[in-house]
Amino acid sequence: FDTYSHQVQNALDIQPTEGMVRAPFNATVVRMDATVIACNAVWIQSTSPVRYADGSYDYMTAIFLHDNNISDLYIGQGLKQGEYFYHSGDFGISSGKHVHVSFYRGQYNPYTMRVGNGDVYAEDALFLPDDTYIYNDYGLDWKVTSLAD
């Protein structure tokens, strides 16, 4: 709920290093929408329950927007955690290159998991390795953990 672009959306805009996004967990591409209004949206669902920042486990569905070309992806495609799969772009409604990402708890549901607005705050969905440098946390309370945890 940013003061600029996301007053009514539970989402996060990021500019990943080298403009490329890595899969946050082992996942399957479950939906794609290449329309301008959906901003080349791609939904991925974890292949098994994942650990949330609060320590709980459940499936996670994440939605990514603004890649300029998603023709290299397809529904059913498997992704390994850490694999590059999405690019920063400005396709659709955008004021510059970035990736818009939102998170949902649970397996993909086409009726409730819509473009751009998740039901879990990013900092409650994900945790960061303890050696991550945070340039500006914008007031978000990120959880950190050792990769050995």
TAWOJO-V251759 format. One record per backbone hydrogen bond with DSSP energy under -0.5 kcal/mol. NH is the residue of the N-H (numbers start at 0). CO is the residue of the C=O. Records with the same first field share a line. If there is no record, write none. Layout:
NH=CO + CO
//
This chain:
8=5
10=8
11=100
13=98
18=15
19=16
20=85
22=82
26=78
27=44
28=76
29=27 + 42
30=42
32=40
38=34 + 35
39=34
40=32
41=63
42=30
43=61
44=27
45=59
46=25
49=57
51=49 + 55
52=123
53=123
54=51
57=49
60=103
61=43
62=101
63=41
64=99
65=38
72=69
75=28
76=73
78=26
81=22
82=79
84=20
85=20
87=18
88=97
90=65
92=35
93=91
97=88
98=13
99=64
100=11 + 98
101=62
102=119
103=60
105=58
111=108
112=108
113=111
116=113
117=9
118=102
119=102
123=120
124=120
125=121
127=142
129=144
131=128
133=131
134=132
139=136
141=139
142=125
144=127
148=145
//
